Amino acid sequence: MTISDQELLKLQMECTVFFENNPYAYETAKGLAKKLGRGIEPLEIVLNRLAAISILDKRGEGNMAIYSYKTPYTQSEVEIH
């Protein structure tokens, strides 16, 4: 099965939104595939991409890898001198 770049980008956005809306979720590709109604293979590609660009945190490898949202760094206070 071949998946287009456009389909991968759509899935990437879907995964990003899922983790932004569920910031404390810890999911395997298999678990997320069930929740989103998607295939595991394209999800693994997307989850690894999101981990590579620091949107997700990845712990473990292969089928046992667990993905979670990596909260973006925001500065809460700014000192002005």
All heavy atoms as an XYZ file, in Angstrom:
644
protein
N       0.842     -1.191      0.000
C       0.000      0.000      0.000
C       0.881      1.246      0.000
O       1.776      1.380      0.809
C      -0.878     -0.010      1.252
C      -1.793      1.188      1.342
S      -2.788      1.132      2.840
C      -2.071      2.520      3.690
N       0.612      2.122     -0.926
C       1.345      3.372     -0.999
C       0.417      4.496     -0.560
O      -0.738      4.542     -0.961
C       1.838      3.636     -2.436
O       2.590      2.509     -2.870
C       2.689      4.864     -2.502
N       0.957      5.376      0.248
C       0.166      6.507      0.728
C       0.808      7.784      0.189
O       2.027      7.926      0.190
C       0.049      6.508      2.270
C      -0.934      7.561      2.751
C       1.375      6.645      2.935
C      -1.401      7.374      4.169
N      -0.010      8.698     -0.303
C       0.504      9.923     -0.913
C       1.018     10.884      0.151
O       0.649     10.791      1.332
C      -0.587     10.605     -1.739
O      -1.565     11.176     -0.891
N       1.854     11.807     -0.292
C       2.366     12.833      0.626
C       1.220     13.660      1.199
O       1.244     14.041      2.364
C       3.357     13.749     -0.096
C       4.686     13.066     -0.364
O       4.985     12.061      0.319
O       5.421     13.524     -1.248
N       0.211     13.923      0.366
C      -0.937     14.700      0.823
C      -1.681     13.965      1.937
O      -2.070     14.566      2.934
C      -1.875     14.990     -0.341
C      -3.027     15.904      0.029
C      -3.888     16.256     -1.170
O      -3.628     15.841     -2.281
N      -4.936     17.019     -0.921
N      -1.848     12.645      1.784
C      -2.512     11.852      2.821
C      -1.680     11.824      4.099
O      -2.226     11.879      5.205
C      -2.762     10.432      2.325
C      -3.825     10.351      1.246
C      -3.942      8.952      0.675
O      -4.277      8.038      1.451
O      -3.687      8.786     -0.523
N      -0.350     11.730      3.948
C       0.528     11.745      5.127
C       0.445     13.080      5.855
O       0.421     13.122      7.085
C       1.974     11.444      4.733
C       2.302      9.986      4.430
C       3.735      9.854      3.948
C       2.061      9.101      5.633
N       0.389     14.181      5.100
C       0.279     15.503      5.733
C      -1.045     15.649      6.475
O      -1.093     16.206      7.572
C       0.424     16.618      4.697
C       1.843     16.862      4.202
C       1.843     17.879      3.061
C       2.738     17.346      5.334
N      -2.119     15.130      5.889
C      -3.428     15.172      6.548
C      -3.392     14.363      7.848
O      -3.873     14.809      8.887
C      -4.490     14.619      5.602
C      -5.891     14.692      6.150
C      -6.894     14.154      5.144
C      -8.280     14.119      5.773
N      -9.262     13.497      4.897
N      -2.787     13.189      7.789
C      -2.664     12.342      8.972
C      -1.755     12.996     10.017
O      -2.015     12.915     11.221
C      -2.130     10.969      8.569
C      -2.039      9.911      9.664
C      -3.376      9.711     10.368
C      -1.540      8.606      9.083
N      -0.708     13.672      9.557
C       0.200     14.372     10.470
C      -0.562     15.453     11.231
O      -0.402     15.594     12.440
C       1.357     14.977      9.668
C       2.416     15.625     10.518
C       3.637     15.998      9.695
O       4.055     15.264      8.815
N       4.208     17.142      9.979
N      -1.417     16.187     10.533
C      -2.205     17.228     11.182
C      -3.198     16.607     12.159
O      -3.373     17.094     13.276
C      -2.953     18.066     10.134
C      -3.714     19.206     10.737
S      -2.669     20.288     11.729
C      -2.351     21.573     10.587
N      -3.815     15.499     11.760
C      -4.762     14.801     12.631
C      -4.085     14.330     13.921
O      -4.636     14.480     15.015
C      -5.335     13.603     11.863
C      -6.537     12.983     12.483
C      -7.151     11.898     11.611
O      -6.955     11.893     10.381
O      -7.815     11.020     12.192
N      -2.878     13.806     13.803
C      -2.133     13.346     14.987
C      -1.733     14.518     15.869
O      -1.838     14.444     17.095
C      -0.891     12.572     14.562
S      -1.246     10.950     13.879
N      -1.285     15.595     15.247
C      -0.887     16.779     16.008
C      -2.074     17.314     16.803
O      -1.954     17.608     18.000
C      -0.327     17.866     15.074
O       0.790     17.329     14.354
C       0.119     19.100     15.846
N      -3.226     17.427     16.155
C      -4.427     17.919     16.832
C      -4.834     16.967     17.955
O      -5.193     17.406     19.052
C      -5.578     18.137     15.820
C      -6.904     18.380     16.531
C      -5.252     19.294     14.891
N      -4.756     15.651     17.717
C      -5.097     14.685     18.768
C      -4.238     14.921     20.007
O      -4.753     15.000     21.128
C      -4.915     13.242     18.283
C      -5.046     12.242     19.406
C      -6.301     11.802     19.800
C      -3.939     11.781     20.090
C      -6.441     10.909     20.860
C      -4.065     10.882     21.146
C      -5.321     10.454     21.534
N      -2.921     15.036     19.814
C      -2.034     15.193     20.972
C      -2.163     16.578     21.608
O      -2.015     16.713     22.822
C      -0.584     14.874     20.594
C      -0.308     13.397     20.570
C      -0.225     12.704     19.374
C      -0.148     12.678     21.740
C       0.025     11.337     19.341
C       0.095     11.304     21.736
C       0.178     10.639     20.524
N      -2.448     17.613     20.818
C      -2.679     18.939     21.408
C      -3.938     18.926     22.272
O      -3.975     19.554     23.329
C      -2.821     20.003     20.315
C      -1.513     20.409     19.700
C      -1.681     21.433     18.584
O      -2.808     21.610     18.066
O      -0.675     22.049     18.221
N      -4.969     18.209     21.824
C      -6.222     18.131     22.576
C      -6.143     17.152     23.747
O      -7.000     17.189     24.632
C      -7.378     17.738     21.654
C      -7.747     18.844     20.696
O      -7.521     20.019     20.963
N      -8.299     18.477     19.553
N      -5.156     16.267     23.723
C      -4.958     15.265     24.777
C      -3.488     15.311     25.217
O      -2.737     14.358     25.002
C      -5.311     13.868     24.246
C      -6.736     13.793     23.764
O      -7.656     13.685     24.551
N      -6.924     13.871     22.456
N      -3.058     16.425     25.815
C      -1.627     16.623     26.089
C      -1.007     15.621     27.060
O       0.209     15.507     27.121
C      -1.555     18.043     26.644
C      -2.927     18.326     27.165
C      -3.868     17.545     26.287
N      -1.828     14.882     27.801
C      -1.282     13.916     28.754
C      -1.414     12.476     28.255
O      -1.169     11.533     28.999
C      -1.945     14.083     30.123
C      -1.779     15.487     30.653
C      -2.846     16.364     30.695
C      -0.527     15.953     31.039
C      -2.688     17.669     31.137
C      -0.351     17.262     31.479
C      -1.430     18.108     31.532
O      -1.262     19.394     31.956
N      -1.789     12.318     26.990
C      -1.941     10.981     26.405
C      -0.574     10.358     26.137
O       0.369     11.037     25.734
C      -2.730     11.065     25.102
N      -0.492      9.066     26.377
C       0.675      8.255     26.022
C       0.134      7.137     25.149
O      -0.678      6.335     25.613
C       1.353      7.682     27.271
C       2.111      8.740     28.046
C       1.470      9.538     28.970
C       3.471      8.926     27.823
C       2.156     10.523     29.663
C       4.164      9.901     28.515
C       3.511     10.692     29.422
O       4.194     11.666     30.106
N       0.542      7.101     23.883
C      -0.045      6.170     22.930
C       1.016      5.412     22.139
O       2.048      5.972     21.775
C      -0.920      6.922     21.918
C      -2.158      7.550     22.492
C      -3.221      6.533     22.872
O      -3.181      5.374     22.412
O      -4.106      6.914     23.662
N       0.708      4.147     21.847
C       1.493      3.394     20.868
C       0.845      3.649     19.511
O      -0.290      4.138     19.429
C       1.449      1.881     21.167
O       0.087      1.455     21.079
C       2.025      1.562     22.537
N       1.530      3.294     18.434
C       0.948      3.443     17.098
C      -0.328      2.608     16.995
O      -1.329      3.062     16.436
C       1.966      3.036     16.032
N      -0.304      1.418     17.567
C      -1.479      0.529     17.508
C      -2.670      1.138     18.249
O      -3.799      1.130     17.752
C      -1.125     -0.834     18.099
C      -2.222     -1.856     17.972
C      -1.765     -3.212     18.505
C      -2.870     -4.247     18.373
N      -2.448     -5.550     18.863
N      -2.431      1.665     19.435
C      -3.500      2.285     20.212
C      -4.076      3.504     19.523
O      -5.295      3.704     19.494
N      -3.209      4.329     18.946
C      -3.665      5.524     18.251
C      -4.411      5.151     16.969
O      -5.399      5.795     16.618
C      -2.483      6.445     17.948
C      -2.840      7.854     17.482
C      -3.726      8.570     18.501
C      -1.586      8.658     17.224
N      -3.960      4.102     16.293
C      -4.640      3.634     15.078
C      -6.086      3.266     15.393
O      -7.000      3.596     14.632
C      -3.901      2.435     14.480
N      -6.315      2.605     16.529
C      -7.678      2.253     16.945
C      -8.506      3.501     17.217
O      -9.654      3.603     16.806
C      -7.653      1.389     18.204
C      -7.390     -0.059     17.962
C      -7.528     -0.839     19.265
C      -7.383     -2.316     19.017
N      -7.567     -3.087     20.248
N      -7.918      4.461     17.930
C      -8.650      5.678     18.292
C      -9.005      6.522     17.073
O     -10.068      7.124     17.022
C      -7.835      6.519     19.278
C      -7.837      5.937     20.664
C      -7.196      6.875     21.644
C      -7.486      6.373     23.035
N      -6.376      6.104     23.842
N      -8.090      6.581     16.105
C      -8.308      7.423     14.928
C      -8.929      6.668     13.756
O      -9.276      7.272     12.749
C      -6.979      8.055     14.479
C      -6.272      8.961     15.485
C      -4.970      9.477     14.897
C      -7.167     10.117     15.914
N      -9.023      5.345     13.870
C      -9.557      4.551     12.767
C      -8.639      4.559     11.561
O      -9.095      4.643     10.419
N      -7.338      4.487     11.801
C      -6.324      4.559     10.741
C      -5.468      3.309     10.733
O      -5.431      2.561     11.700
C      -5.423      5.774     10.952
C      -6.119      7.102     10.921
C      -6.745      7.339      9.565
N      -7.008      8.744      9.352
C      -6.632      9.388      8.275
N      -6.014      8.783      7.304
N      -6.922     10.671      8.144
N      -4.715      3.130      9.639
C      -3.782      2.015      9.533
C      -2.519      2.288     10.343
O      -2.112      3.439     10.505
N      -1.905      1.227     10.832
C      -0.715      1.370     11.672
C       0.494      1.856     10.872
O       1.241      2.719     11.333
C      -0.385      0.045     12.392
C      -1.489     -0.275     13.409
C       0.964      0.116     13.104
C      -1.369     -1.629     14.052
N       0.697      1.320      9.666
C       1.907      1.655      8.886
C       2.036      3.150      8.598
O       3.071      3.745      8.892
C       1.974      0.841      7.585
C       2.177     -0.639      7.802
C       0.888     -1.406      8.133
O      -0.233     -0.837      8.002
O       0.990     -2.564      8.537
N       0.993      3.798      8.047
C       1.134      5.242      7.817
C       1.276      6.019      9.123
O       2.000      7.016      9.181
C      -0.141      5.648      7.080
C      -0.961      4.440      6.904
C      -0.252      3.277      7.507
N       0.598      5.550     10.172
C       0.707      6.236     11.464
C       2.131      6.190     12.000
O       2.616      7.174     12.551
C      -0.231      5.586     12.485
C      -1.508      6.342     12.801
C      -2.344      5.584     13.799
C      -1.256      7.736     13.266
N       2.795      5.046     11.855
C       4.181      4.949     12.328
C       5.078      5.945     11.610
O       5.935      6.576     12.225
C       4.701      3.523     12.158
C       4.103      2.564     13.162
C       4.542      1.126     12.961
O       4.876      0.733     11.817
O       4.531      0.382     13.958
N       4.867      6.104     10.311
C       5.652      7.087      9.533
C       5.427      8.482     10.107
O       6.375      9.224     10.382
C       5.254      7.053      8.041
C       5.646      5.715      7.411
C       5.874      8.225      7.277
C       5.049      5.470      6.040
N       4.166      8.842     10.288
C       3.808     10.178     10.766
C       4.286     10.406     12.194
O       4.845     11.469     12.508
C       2.275     10.387     10.641
C       1.815     11.602     11.412
C       1.891     10.511      9.176
N       4.088      9.437     13.074
C       4.515      9.597     14.468
C       6.026      9.775     14.564
O       6.509     10.600     15.344
C       4.057      8.398     15.301
C       2.540      8.283     15.505
C       2.190      6.947     16.143
C       2.008      9.438     16.340
N       6.771      9.036     13.754
C       8.227      9.195     13.764
C       8.644     10.549     13.214
O       9.606     11.153     13.707
C       8.891      8.042     13.011
C       8.862      6.764     13.813
O       9.087      6.762     15.016
N       8.557      5.658     13.157
N       7.933     11.044     12.210
C       8.204     12.405     11.697
C       7.961     13.443     12.779
O       8.762     14.360     12.967
C       7.300     12.740     10.507
C       7.713     12.196      9.202
C       6.799     12.755      8.122
N       7.035     12.136      6.841
C       6.342     12.404      5.753
N       5.350     13.275      5.795
N       6.614     11.804      4.621
N       6.831     13.319     13.470
C       6.491     14.280     14.523
C       7.486     14.224     15.672
O       7.802     15.254     16.276
C       5.063     14.043     15.019
C       3.956     14.378     14.008
C       2.604     13.930     14.535
C       3.944     15.861     13.683
N       8.008     13.048     15.956
C       9.043     12.925     16.989
C      10.343     13.563     16.505
O      11.041     14.233     17.277
C       9.256     11.466     17.354
N      10.658     13.385     15.223
C      11.902     13.946     14.668
C      11.904     15.473     14.690
O      12.957     16.092     14.826
C      12.111     13.437     13.238
N      10.724     16.089     14.575
C      10.664     17.560     14.586
C      10.212     18.097     15.953
O       9.799     19.242     16.072
C       9.787     18.114     13.441
C       8.356     17.588     13.530
C      10.405     17.822     12.096
C       7.395     18.205     12.513
N      10.312     17.258     16.973
C      10.081     17.629     18.375
C       8.661     18.074     18.709
O       8.461     18.841     19.652
C      11.079     18.712     18.803
O      12.379     18.186     18.762
N       7.677     17.579     17.970
C       6.290     17.817     18.356
C       5.854     16.728     19.330
O       5.110     16.978     20.269
C       5.373     17.884     17.118
C       5.695     19.169     16.343
C       3.897     17.841     17.510
C       4.966     19.323     15.037
N       6.366     15.522     19.092
C       6.090     14.406     19.996
C       7.378     13.911     20.624
O       8.458     14.079     20.062
C       5.439     13.236     19.236
C       4.081     13.478     18.606
C       3.592     12.207     17.928
C       3.064     13.963     19.618
N       7.230     13.304     21.779
C       8.328     12.637     22.459
C       8.149     11.149     22.201
O       7.030     10.642     22.287
C       8.249     12.943     23.956
C       9.534     12.648     24.683
O      10.589     12.683     24.045
O       9.459     12.386     25.900
N       9.220     10.450     21.861
C       9.141      9.016     21.583
C       9.993      8.272     22.588
O      11.166      8.581     22.765
C       9.638      8.732     20.160
C       9.636      7.264     19.798
C      10.196      7.054     18.398
C      10.275      5.584     18.064
N      10.905      5.353     16.760
N       9.375      7.276     23.232
C      10.107      6.426     24.174
C       9.983      4.994     23.702
O       8.881      4.495     23.515
C       9.514      6.563     25.578
C       9.718      7.954     26.125
C       9.318      8.044     27.580
N       9.463      9.412     28.015
C       8.461     10.205     28.322
N       7.225      9.776     28.271
N       8.680     11.442     28.701
N      11.107      4.334     23.506
C      11.101      2.957     23.044
C      11.222      2.868     21.533
O      11.317      3.879     20.839
N      11.216      1.635     21.039
C      11.371      1.389     19.604
C      10.359      0.363     19.127
O       9.833     -0.421     19.912
C      12.794      0.874     19.311
C      13.897      1.897     19.544
C      13.806      3.109     18.652
O      13.421      2.970     17.473
O      14.121      4.213     19.138
N      10.131      0.364     17.830
C       9.268     -0.637     17.205
C       7.848     -0.594     17.725
O       7.303      0.475     18.005
N       7.237     -1.779     17.870
C       5.849     -1.883     18.318
C       5.646     -1.374     19.739
O       4.527     -1.062     20.129
C       5.366     -3.343     18.251
C       5.301     -3.864     16.843
O       5.256     -3.097     15.889
N       5.296     -5.169     16.705
N       6.722     -1.322     20.503
C       6.616     -0.905     21.903
C       6.845      0.598     22.091
O       6.803      1.086     23.220
C       7.614     -1.690     22.760
C       7.411     -3.201     22.708
S       5.740     -3.728     23.136
C       5.722     -3.339     24.863
N       7.112      1.334     21.025
C       7.346      2.775     21.134
C       6.085      3.468     21.645
O       4.973      3.155     21.223
C       7.758      3.358     19.789
N       6.284      4.389     22.557
C       5.180      5.165     23.129
C       5.422      6.632     22.795
O       6.520      7.159     22.985
C       5.089      4.961     24.654
C       4.770      3.491     24.949
C       4.038      5.885     25.256
C       4.779      3.145     26.411
N       4.382      7.270     22.301
C       4.458      8.662     21.877
C       3.625      9.533     22.809
O       2.543      9.142     23.250
C       3.934      8.811     20.449
C       4.708      7.985     19.454
C       4.364      6.665     19.196
C       5.799      8.520     18.788
C       5.082      5.899     18.294
C       6.530      7.760     17.888
C       6.162      6.451     17.650
O       6.878      5.698     16.769
N       4.138     10.728     23.087
C       3.398     11.691     23.908
C       3.691     13.088     23.380
O       4.664     13.317     22.659
C       3.795     11.577     25.381
O       5.174     11.833     25.556
N       2.821     14.012     23.754
C       2.940     15.398     23.293
C       4.090     16.088     24.003
O       4.251     15.965     25.211
C       1.632     16.133     23.562
C       1.561     17.522     22.992
C       1.717     17.746     21.635
C       1.310     18.613     23.812
C       1.637     19.026     21.112
C       1.224     19.897     23.290
C       1.384     20.093     21.935
O       1.304     21.360     21.416
N       4.871     16.806     23.253
C       5.980     17.573     23.805
C       5.518     19.028     23.863
O       5.443     19.693     22.835
C       7.202     17.412     22.900
C       8.487     17.774     23.535
C       9.634     17.331     22.646
C      10.930     17.510     23.364
N      12.049     17.014     22.584
N       5.165     19.478     25.051
C       4.631     20.825     25.206
C       5.648     21.857     24.731
O       6.801     21.825     25.147
C       4.283     21.092     26.687
O       3.434     20.045     27.145
C       3.592     22.425     26.866
N       5.217     22.753     23.840
C       6.154     23.776     23.344
C       6.626     24.680     24.473
O       5.873     24.984     25.394
C       5.331     24.580     22.336
C       4.079     23.827     22.113
C       3.899     22.885     23.258
N       7.876     25.096     24.377
C       8.436     26.019     25.367
C       7.852     27.397     25.132
O       7.848     27.906     24.025
C       9.961     26.080     25.246
C      10.562     27.160     26.107
C      10.703     26.968     27.472
C      10.973     28.367     25.563
C      11.233     27.957     28.278
C      11.513     29.357     26.353
C      11.648     29.156     27.712
O      12.164     30.127     28.515
N       7.313     27.986     26.187
C       6.848     29.381     26.115
C       7.403     30.119     27.327
O       7.441     29.577     28.429
C       5.310     29.478     26.140
O       4.821     28.811     27.291
C       4.701     28.851     24.893
N       7.829     31.303     27.088
C       8.355     32.114     28.174
C       7.185     32.865     28.799
O       6.438     33.549     28.099
C       9.396     33.092     27.634
C      10.152     33.786     28.722
C      11.369     34.520     28.183
O      11.687     34.423     27.000
N      12.035     35.250     29.030
N       7.019     32.728     30.112
C       5.865     33.333     30.763
C       6.105     34.773     31.228
O       5.182     35.530     31.357
C       5.407     32.463     31.925
O       6.457     32.300     32.840
N       7.342     35.106     31.488
C       7.636     36.464     31.951
C       8.755     37.051     31.109
O       9.683     36.357     30.719
C       8.062     36.479     33.408
C       6.954     36.169     34.378
C       7.402     36.341     35.823
O       8.327     37.151     36.076
O       6.821     35.680     36.684
N       8.638     38.320     30.875
C       9.684     39.013     30.130
C      10.124     40.212     30.974
O       9.285     41.015     31.396
C       9.166     39.524     28.751
C      10.236     40.294     28.024
C       8.670     38.358     27.922
N      11.424     40.275     31.229
C      11.950     41.421     31.973
C      12.379     42.500     30.994
O      13.054     42.214     30.011
C      13.148     41.006     32.825
C      12.761     40.243     34.060
C      13.952     40.029     34.985
O      14.818     40.922     35.064
O      13.980     38.967     35.616
N      11.984     43.700     31.271
C      12.394     44.832     30.426
C      13.219     45.769     31.281
O      12.819     46.182     32.360
C      11.153     45.582     29.867
C      10.309     44.612     29.029
C      11.602     46.777     29.048
C       9.018     45.203     28.536
N      14.412     46.059     30.788
C      15.321     46.953     31.527
C      15.413     48.282     30.863
O      15.379     48.477     29.738
C      16.715     46.342     31.634
C      16.742     45.084     32.445
N      16.865     45.111     33.795
C      16.617     43.797     32.092
C      16.870     43.856     34.246
N      16.709     43.044     33.213
